[in-house]
Amino acid sequence: MPAYLVVHVDVHDPEVYERYKALAPPSIRDYGGRYLTRGGACEVLEGDWTPKRLVLLEFPTMEQARAFYGSPEYAEALAVRHAAAESSVVLLDGLDRQPWE
């Protein structure tokens, strides 16, 4: 069953964050992840939340997403992101099928 990492990022050091953007993709790929969106346009349709930057990653399973996030391969990128931005990260369990199926 797929799993999703939703990352809300408020970048305060764009130069350092560019380094994170270069470091993170190889470890995401190595753990079976892929970007579904990476900081593109964001339109709020309801509520008063105004996210700064949203990233959505898909992994084959919750276990692979957790393994990626705690991996030694991602550790340097994570430290760089923490130095460049404030972030919130949520792991979501995906669906095998739609409710109407």
DSSP file (Angstrom, degrees, kcal/mol; ACC not computed):
  #  RESIDUE AA STRUCTURE BP1 BP2  ACC     N-H-->O    O-->H-N    N-H-->O    O-->H-N    TCO  KAPPA ALPHA  PHI   PSI    X-CA   Y-CA   Z-CA
    1    1 A M              0   0    0      0, 0.0    61,-0.3     0, 0.0    95,-0.1   0.000 360.0 360.0 360.0 133.8    0.0    0.0    0.0
    2    2 A P        -     0   0    0      0, 0.0    92,-2.9     0, 0.0     2,-0.3  -0.207 360.0-157.8 -67.9 160.8    1.5    3.4   -0.9
    3    3 A A  E     -AB  59  93A   0     56,-2.5    56,-3.0    58,-0.2     2,-0.4  -0.963   3.3-147.5-136.6 154.0    2.4    6.0    1.7
    4    4 A Y  E     -AB  58  92A   0     88,-2.8    88,-3.4    -2,-0.3     2,-0.6  -0.976   5.7-153.8-130.0 134.6    2.9    9.7    1.4
    5    5 A L  E     -AB  57  91A   0     52,-2.2    52,-2.6    -2,-0.4     2,-0.6  -0.940  13.0-163.8-102.6 123.2    5.1   12.2    3.1
    6    6 A V  E     -AB  56  90A   0     84,-2.9    84,-2.5    -2,-0.6     2,-0.5  -0.943   9.0-170.4-106.8 122.1    3.7   15.7    3.2
    7    7 A V  E     -AB  55  89A   0     48,-2.8    48,-2.3    -2,-0.6     2,-0.6  -0.960  11.6-165.1-121.5 121.1    6.3   18.3    4.0
    8    8 A H  E     -AB  54  88A   0     80,-2.8    80,-2.0    -2,-0.5     2,-0.4  -0.923  17.7-171.4-102.6 123.5    5.5   21.9    4.8
    9    9 A V  E     -AB  53  87A   0     44,-3.1     2,-0.6    -2,-0.6    44,-0.6  -0.955  22.2-169.1-124.2 131.0    8.6   24.1    4.5
   10   10 A D  E     - B   0  86A   0     76,-3.0    76,-2.1    -2,-0.4     2,-0.3  -0.904  24.6-151.6-114.9  98.0    9.2   27.7    5.5
   11   11 A V  E     + B   0  85A   0     -2,-0.6    74,-0.3    74,-0.2    73,-0.0  -0.534  27.0 168.4 -76.2 127.3   12.6   28.5    4.0
   12   12 A H  S    S+     0   0    0     72,-2.6    73,-0.2    -2,-0.3    -1,-0.1   0.492  77.6  41.1-113.0  -9.5   14.6   31.2    5.8
   13   13 A D     >  -     0   0    0     71,-1.8     4,-2.3     1,-0.1     3,-0.3  -0.721  64.5-179.9-136.4  85.7   17.9   30.7    4.0
   14   14 A P  H  > S+     0   0    0      0, 0.0     4,-1.6     0, 0.0     5,-0.1   0.820  80.2  56.6 -58.5 -34.2   17.2   30.1    0.3
   15   15 A E  H  > S+     0   0    0      1,-0.2     4,-0.8     2,-0.2     3,-0.2   0.936 111.7  41.2 -64.4 -46.4   20.9   29.7   -0.6
   16   16 A V  H >> S+     0   0    0     -3,-0.3     4,-1.4     1,-0.2     3,-0.7   0.868 110.3  59.4 -68.2 -36.4   21.4   26.8    1.9
   17   17 A Y  H 3X S+     0   0    0     -4,-2.3     4,-2.4     1,-0.3    -1,-0.2   0.827  95.9  62.0 -63.7 -31.1   18.0   25.3    0.9
   18   18 A E  H 3X S+     0   0    0     -4,-1.6     4,-1.1     1,-0.2    -1,-0.3   0.865 101.2  53.4 -61.0 -34.6   19.2   25.0   -2.7
   19   19 A R  H <X S+     0   0    0     -4,-0.8     4,-2.0    -3,-0.7     3,-0.5   0.915 107.0  51.3 -65.4 -42.4   21.9   22.6   -1.3
   20   20 A Y  H  X S+     0   0    0     -4,-1.4     4,-2.6     1,-0.2    -2,-0.2   0.924 105.3  55.9 -58.4 -44.7   19.2   20.6    0.4
   21   21 A K  H  < S+     0   0    0     -4,-2.4    -1,-0.2     1,-0.2    -2,-0.2   0.773 111.1  44.8 -62.0 -26.0   17.3   20.4   -2.9
   22   22 A A  H  < S+     0   0    0     -4,-1.1    -1,-0.2    -3,-0.5    -2,-0.2   0.813 116.3  45.3 -83.9 -33.1   20.4   18.9   -4.5
   23   23 A L  H  X S+     0   0    0     -4,-2.0     4,-0.6     1,-0.1    -2,-0.2   0.845 105.2  58.6 -80.0 -35.1   21.1   16.4   -1.7
   24   24 A A  H >X S+     0   0    0     -4,-2.6     4,-1.9     1,-0.2     3,-0.7   0.887  88.2  67.6 -70.6 -43.5   17.7   15.0   -1.0
   25   25 A P  H 3> S+     0   0    0      0, 0.0     4,-2.7     0, 0.0     5,-0.2   0.835  95.1  54.9 -54.6 -41.3   16.6   13.4   -4.4
   26   26 A P  H 3> S+     0   0    0      0, 0.0     4,-2.4     0, 0.0    -2,-0.1   0.915 111.7  44.0 -60.0 -40.5   19.1   10.6   -4.5
   27   27 A S  H <X S+     0   0    0     -3,-0.7     4,-1.2    -4,-0.6     6,-0.2   0.865 112.1  53.0 -73.0 -33.6   18.1    9.2   -1.1
   28   28 A I  H ><>S+     0   0    0     -4,-1.9     5,-2.7     2,-0.2     3,-0.6   0.955 113.1  44.4 -60.7 -49.4   14.4    9.6   -1.9
   29   29 A R  H ><5S+     0   0    0     -4,-2.7     3,-1.9     1,-0.2    -2,-0.2   0.900 108.2  58.1 -60.6 -43.3   15.0    7.6   -5.1
   30   30 A D  H 3<5S+     0   0    0     -4,-2.4    -1,-0.2     1,-0.3    -2,-0.2   0.760 106.9  48.4 -62.7 -25.2   17.1    5.0   -3.4
   31   31 A Y  T <<5S-     0   0    0     -4,-1.2    -1,-0.3    -3,-0.6    -2,-0.2   0.177 125.3 -99.3-100.6  16.1   14.2    4.2   -0.9
   32   32 A G  T < 5S+     0   0    0     -3,-1.9    -3,-0.2     1,-0.2    -2,-0.1   0.586  78.1 138.9  83.1  10.4   11.7    3.9   -3.7
   33   33 A G      < -     0   0    0     -5,-2.7     2,-0.3    -6,-0.2    -1,-0.2  -0.423  30.1-171.2 -87.5 162.9   10.2    7.4   -3.3
   34   34 A R  E     -C   58   0A   0     24,-1.8    24,-2.8    -2,-0.1     2,-0.3  -0.990  27.0-110.1-150.4 147.8    9.2    9.8   -5.9
   35   35 A Y  E     +C   57   0A   0     -2,-0.3    22,-0.2    22,-0.2     3,-0.1  -0.588  25.7 177.0 -75.2 133.6    8.1   13.5   -5.9
   36   36 A L  E    S-     0   0A   0     20,-3.4     2,-0.3     1,-0.5    21,-0.2   0.677  80.5  -1.3-101.7 -32.2    4.4   14.1   -6.7
   37   37 A T  E     -C   56   0A   0     19,-1.4    19,-2.2     3,-0.0    -1,-0.5  -0.968  61.0-166.3-152.6 149.2    4.8   17.8   -6.2
   38   38 A R  E    S-C   55   0A   0     -2,-0.3    17,-0.2    17,-0.2    -3,-0.0  -0.548  71.4 -49.6-141.6  70.1    7.9   19.9   -5.2
   39   39 A G  S    S+     0   0    0     15,-2.5    16,-0.1    -2,-0.1     3,-0.1   0.721  89.0 146.4  78.4  21.8    7.0   23.4   -4.1
   40   40 A G        -     0   0    0     14,-0.3    14,-0.3     1,-0.2    -1,-0.1   0.060  59.7 -40.9 -75.7-167.5    4.9   24.4   -7.1
   41   41 A A        -     0   0    0     12,-0.1     2,-0.4     1,-0.0    -1,-0.2  -0.251  58.4-163.6 -58.0 142.9    1.9   26.7   -7.1
   42   42 A C        -     0   0    0     -3,-0.1     2,-0.5     9,-0.1    -1,-0.0  -0.993   6.3-170.4-135.7 124.1   -0.4   26.2   -4.1
   43   43 A E        -     0   0    0     -2,-0.4     2,-0.5     7,-0.0     7,-0.0  -0.970  17.2-140.6-120.0 122.2   -4.0   27.5   -3.9
   44   44 A V        +     0   0    0     -2,-0.5     3,-0.1     1,-0.2     6,-0.0  -0.709  21.3 176.6 -82.0 122.3   -6.0   27.5   -0.7
   45   45 A L        +     0   0    0     -2,-0.5     2,-0.3     1,-0.3    -1,-0.2   0.655  67.2  13.8 -99.2 -20.7   -9.6   26.6   -1.4
   46   46 A E  S    S+     0   0    0      3,-0.1    -1,-0.3     0, 0.0     3,-0.3  -0.984 104.6  18.0-155.6 144.0  -10.8   26.5    2.2
   47   47 A G  S    S-     0   0    0     -2,-0.3    -3,-0.0     1,-0.2     0, 0.0  -0.249  83.4 -81.2  88.8-177.9   -9.6   27.6    5.6
   48   48 A D  S    S+     0   0    0     -2,-0.1     2,-0.4     2,-0.0    -1,-0.2   0.223  79.4 123.3-113.8  13.6   -7.0   30.1    6.6
   49   49 A W        -     0   0    0     -3,-0.3    -3,-0.1     1,-0.1     0, 0.0  -0.638  37.1-172.9 -77.1 127.5   -3.8   28.0    6.2
   50   50 A T        -     0   0    0     -2,-0.4    -1,-0.1    -7,-0.0    -3,-0.0  -0.797  12.4-156.3-122.0  87.0   -1.3   29.6    3.9
   51   51 A P        -     0   0    0      0, 0.0     3,-0.2     0, 0.0    -9,-0.1  -0.321   9.6-151.2 -65.7 145.0    1.5   27.2    3.3
   52   52 A K  S    S-     0   0    0      1,-0.3     2,-0.3   -43,-0.0   -42,-0.2   0.939  78.3  -8.0 -78.3 -52.6    4.8   28.6    2.3
   53   53 A R  E     -A    9   0A   0    -44,-0.6   -44,-3.1     2,-0.0     2,-0.4  -0.967  65.9-162.8-150.9 128.9    6.1   25.5    0.3
   54   54 A L  E     -A    8   0A   0     -2,-0.3   -15,-2.5   -14,-0.3     2,-0.4  -0.941   4.2-173.4-118.5 138.4    4.6   22.1    0.1
   55   55 A V  E     -AC   7  38A   0    -48,-2.3   -48,-2.8    -2,-0.4     2,-0.5  -0.995   5.3-163.8-127.4 134.4    6.3   18.9   -1.0
   56   56 A L  E     -AC   6  37A   0    -19,-2.2   -20,-3.4    -2,-0.4   -19,-1.4  -0.978   8.5-174.5-123.1 120.9    4.5   15.6   -1.5
   57   57 A L  E     -AC   5  35A   0    -52,-2.6   -52,-2.2    -2,-0.5     2,-0.4  -0.901  10.9-151.4-114.4 141.7    6.4   12.4   -1.8
   58   58 A E  E     -AC   4  34A   0    -24,-2.8   -24,-1.8    -2,-0.4   -54,-0.2  -0.943  13.8-178.0-112.6 134.8    5.1    8.9   -2.5
   59   59 A F  E     -A    3   0A   0    -56,-3.0   -56,-2.5    -2,-0.4   -26,-0.2  -0.909  37.3-117.5-123.9 155.3    6.7    5.7   -1.3
   60   60 A P  S    S+     0   0    0      0, 0.0     2,-0.3     0, 0.0   -28,-0.1   0.841  93.9   2.2 -61.0 -33.1    5.7    2.1   -1.9
   61   61 A T  S  > S-     0   0    0    -59,-0.1     4,-1.8     1,-0.1   -58,-0.2  -0.949  70.8-109.9-148.1 164.4    5.0    1.5    1.8
   62   62 A M  H  > S+     0   0    0     -2,-0.3     4,-2.7   -61,-0.3     5,-0.2   0.889 118.3  57.0 -61.6 -39.7    5.0    3.2    5.2
   63   63 A E  H  > S+     0   0    0      1,-0.2     4,-2.5     2,-0.2    -1,-0.2   0.902 106.7  47.4 -62.0 -41.8    8.0    1.1    6.1
   64   64 A Q  H  > S+     0   0    0      2,-0.2     4,-2.4     1,-0.2    -1,-0.2   0.876 111.1  51.5 -68.3 -36.0   10.0    2.4    3.2
   65   65 A A  H  X S+     0   0    0     -4,-1.8     4,-2.4     2,-0.2    -2,-0.2   0.926 112.8  45.2 -64.7 -44.2    9.0    6.0    3.9
   66   66 A R  H  X S+     0   0    0     -4,-2.7     4,-2.0     2,-0.2    -2,-0.2   0.910 111.9  52.3 -64.8 -41.6   10.1    5.6    7.6
   67   67 A A  H  < S+     0   0    0     -4,-2.5     4,-0.3    -5,-0.2    -2,-0.2   0.913 110.7  48.3 -61.5 -42.6   13.3    3.9    6.5
   68   68 A F  H >< S+     0   0    0     -4,-2.4     3,-1.7     1,-0.2     6,-0.3   0.961 110.3  50.5 -58.8 -52.5   14.1    6.8    4.1
   69   69 A Y  H 3< S+     0   0    0     -4,-2.4    -1,-0.2     1,-0.3    -2,-0.2   0.828 118.3  37.8 -61.7 -33.8   13.4    9.4    6.7
   70   70 A G  T 3< S+     0   0    0     -4,-2.0    -1,-0.3    -5,-0.2    -2,-0.2   0.294  93.7 122.5 -97.4  10.0   15.7    7.8    9.3
   71   71 A S    <>  -     0   0    0     -3,-1.7     4,-0.9    -4,-0.3     3,-0.4  -0.336  67.8-131.0 -78.3 153.1   18.4    6.7    6.9
   72   72 A P  H  > S+     0   0    0      0, 0.0     4,-0.6     0, 0.0    -1,-0.1   0.799 109.2  61.9 -65.5 -28.8   22.1    7.6    6.9
   73   73 A E  H  4 S+     0   0    0      1,-0.2     4,-0.3     2,-0.1   -46,-0.2   0.825 110.4  38.3 -67.0 -30.4   21.7    8.5    3.2
   74   74 A Y  H  > S+     0   0    0     -3,-0.4     4,-2.7    -6,-0.3     5,-0.2   0.596  92.7  90.9 -93.3 -12.9   19.2   11.2    4.1
   75   75 A A  H  X S+     0   0    0     -4,-0.9     4,-2.2     1,-0.2     5,-0.2   0.871  86.9  46.8 -56.2 -45.2   20.9   12.4    7.3
   76   76 A E  H  X S+     0   0    0     -4,-0.6     4,-2.1     2,-0.2    -1,-0.2   0.936 113.9  48.1 -64.7 -45.0   23.1   15.1    5.7
   77   77 A A  H  > S+     0   0    0     -4,-0.3     4,-2.7     1,-0.2    -2,-0.2   0.914 110.8  52.1 -60.6 -42.5   20.2   16.5    3.6
   78   78 A L  H  X S+     0   0    0     -4,-2.7     4,-2.5     1,-0.2    -1,-0.2   0.908 108.4  50.3 -61.0 -43.1   18.0   16.6    6.7
   79   79 A A  H  X S+     0   0    0     -4,-2.2     4,-1.5    -5,-0.2    -1,-0.2   0.889 110.9  49.7 -62.6 -39.1   20.5   18.5    8.7
   80   80 A V  H  X S+     0   0    0     -4,-2.1     4,-1.5     2,-0.2    -2,-0.2   0.917 110.1  50.4 -66.2 -43.1   20.9   21.0    5.8
   81   81 A R  H  X S+     0   0    0     -4,-2.7     4,-2.0     1,-0.2     3,-0.4   0.922 108.9  51.9 -61.1 -42.8   17.1   21.4    5.6
   82   82 A H  H  < S+     0   0    0     -4,-2.5    -1,-0.2     1,-0.2    -2,-0.2   0.838 110.6  49.0 -62.1 -32.2   16.9   22.0    9.4
   83   83 A A  H  < S+     0   0    0     -4,-1.5    -1,-0.2    -5,-0.2    -2,-0.2   0.772 119.5  37.3 -75.4 -26.0   19.6   24.7    9.0
   84   84 A A  H  < S+     0   0    0     -4,-1.5   -72,-2.6    -3,-0.4   -71,-1.8   0.605 121.4  13.2-102.5 -14.5   17.8   26.4    6.1
   85   85 A A  E  <  -B   11   0A   0     -4,-2.0     2,-0.4   -74,-0.3   -74,-0.2  -0.980  62.6-113.8-158.0 161.2   14.1   26.1    7.1
   86   86 A E  E     -B   10   0A   0    -76,-2.1   -76,-3.0    -2,-0.3     2,-0.3  -0.896  47.0-177.8 -97.5 136.2   11.4   25.4    9.6
   87   87 A S  E     -B    9   0A   0     -2,-0.4     2,-0.4   -78,-0.2   -78,-0.2  -0.948  28.8-158.8-139.0 155.0    9.4   22.3    8.5
   88   88 A S  E     -B    8   0A   0    -80,-2.0   -80,-2.8    -2,-0.3     2,-0.4  -0.995  17.6-166.2-127.2 136.9    6.5   20.0    9.5
   89   89 A V  E     -B    7   0A   0     -2,-0.4     2,-0.4   -82,-0.2   -82,-0.2  -0.989   5.4-174.8-130.0 130.4    6.4   16.5    8.1
   90   90 A V  E     -B    6   0A   0    -84,-2.5   -84,-2.9    -2,-0.4     2,-0.5  -0.982  13.9-149.0-125.3 135.5    3.4   14.1    8.1
   91   91 A L  E     -B    5   0A   0     -2,-0.4     2,-0.4   -86,-0.2   -86,-0.2  -0.917  18.9-167.9-104.3 125.3    3.4   10.5    7.0
   92   92 A L  E     -B    4   0A   0    -88,-3.4   -88,-2.8    -2,-0.5     2,-0.4  -0.920  20.2-128.8-117.6 138.5    0.1    9.3    5.6
   93   93 A D  E     -B    3   0A   0     -2,-0.4   -90,-0.2   -90,-0.2   -32,-0.0  -0.708  30.8-142.1 -80.7 131.2   -1.0    5.8    4.8
   94   94 A G        -     0   0    0    -92,-2.9     2,-0.4    -2,-0.4    -1,-0.1  -0.124  15.1-102.9 -84.0-175.2   -2.3    5.5    1.2
   95   95 A L        -     0   0    0      1,-0.1     3,-0.1   -92,-0.0    -1,-0.1  -0.870   7.0-153.7-112.9 144.0   -5.3    3.5   -0.1
   96   96 A D  S    S+     0   0    0     -2,-0.4     2,-0.3     1,-0.2    -1,-0.1   0.787  85.5   3.4 -79.5 -30.8   -5.2    0.2   -2.1
   97   97 A R  S    S-     0   0    0      0, 0.0    -1,-0.2     0, 0.0     0, 0.0  -0.967  83.4 -93.7-150.7 164.3   -8.5    1.1   -3.7
   98   98 A Q    >   -     0   0    0     -2,-0.3     3,-1.9     1,-0.1    -2,-0.0  -0.471  37.0-114.7 -80.2 152.3  -11.1    3.9   -3.9
   99   99 A P  T 3  S+     0   0    0      0, 0.0    -1,-0.1     0, 0.0     0, 0.0   0.774 115.0  55.6 -59.9 -25.7  -14.1    3.9   -1.6
  100  100 A W  T 3         0   0    0      1,-0.2    -2,-0.0     0, 0.0     0, 0.0   0.512 360.0 360.0 -86.3  -3.2  -16.5    3.4   -4.5
  101  101 A E    <         0   0    0     -3,-1.9    -1,-0.2     0, 0.0    -3,-0.0   0.462 360.0 360.0 -83.4 360.0  -14.7    0.3   -5.8
